[in-house]
Amino acid sequence: MSGAEAVLRELLSRHLLEAEGARYHFHDLLRVFARDRLAEEEDAATRDRAVDALLDHLLHSALHADRLVNARRTPIALGPPPQAPLARTSDRGAAVDWLMAELPALVASTRLAFDRGRLEHAWKIPWGAVNAFQLRGRWQDWIDSHVVALRATEELRDVGAENRTLRALARAYDEAGRSEEAVPCFTRALANCERAGDANGRANCLNGRAGSLLRARDEPRRRCETLGPCRRCTPSATT
């Protein structure tokens, strides 16, 4: 790390980098120049490895931080950690700070991962950012990233990932005051749970859909139809 810090100090002294706290960034014009030079001087395989390493870093760091922020969430499966250093936050406060600071990068990397065909990253990165979206009140970023994530789960044909994403997207619509758009998400996830015989997931979807219908001021009949089956589901179900 000392070598990297020396390089950063040199770049700062030559006004090739700008510092904001503990983070560094290029001036916009210099970023464009650097991108052009990279395209000319590095082969595609080298560029791909660098971007893939970045996506791995963000994914593993985000899920580690998210676990500290909300340990009650059911964790999702991950492959082995990347060789690159990770942001190993040690407590909830540090994890929240990291997620808040990196939220723009997590949003941007979701689209980047999808465009590069890194579909697992494209749904897992925004899933790891849900608590950050909620704490910051970034409803539109939450929605936009999860629309991309949903497309990734559809291409993967991973029903479990699709259900997680649908429920998270529904929550985002609810938080944004767009509960009428949350209802179809819960309905679709409910159908998946019914086909899979997932009683707990079914109860979660019924409960969530009922709340969305109430918030959307839908007719009382539909509310009652939704709440009725929920009472017959497992009592251990939670939202």
Stockholm file with secondary structure:
# STOCKHOLM 1.0

chainA/1-239         MSGAEAVLRELLSRHLLEAEGARYHFHDLLRVFARDRLAEEEDAATRDRAVDALLDHLLHSALHADRLVNARRTPIALGPPPQAPLARTSDRGAAVDWLMAELPALVASTRLAFDRGRLEHAWKIPWGAVNAFQLRGRWQDWIDSHVVALRATEELRDVGAENRTLRALARAYDEAGRSEEAVPCFTRALANCERAGDANGRANCLNGRAGSLLRARDEPRRRCETLGPCRRCTPSATT
#=GR chainA/1-239 SS CHHHHHHHHHHHHTTSSEEETTEEECCHHHHHHHHHHHHHHSCHHHHHHHHHHHHHHHHHHHHHHHHHHCTTSCCCCCCCCCSSCCCCCCSHHHHHHHHHHHHHHHHHHHHHHHHTTCHHHHHHHHHHTHHHHHHHTCHHHHHHHHHHHHHHHHHHTCHHHHHHHHHHHHHHHHHTTCHHHHHHHHHHHHHHHHHHTCHHHHHHHHHHHHHHHHHTTCCHHHHHHHHHHHHTSCTTCCC
#=GC SS_cons         CHHHHHHHHHHHHTTSSEEETTEEECCHHHHHHHHHHHHHHSCHHHHHHHHHHHHHHHHHHHHHHHHHHCTTSCCCCCCCCCSSCCCCCCSHHHHHHHHHHHHHHHHHHHHHHHHTTCHHHHHHHHHHTHHHHHHHTCHHHHHHHHHHHHHHHHHHTCHHHHHHHHHHHHHHHHHTTCHHHHHHHHHHHHHHHHHHTCHHHHHHHHHHHHHHHHHTTCCHHHHHHHHHHHHTSCTTCCC
//
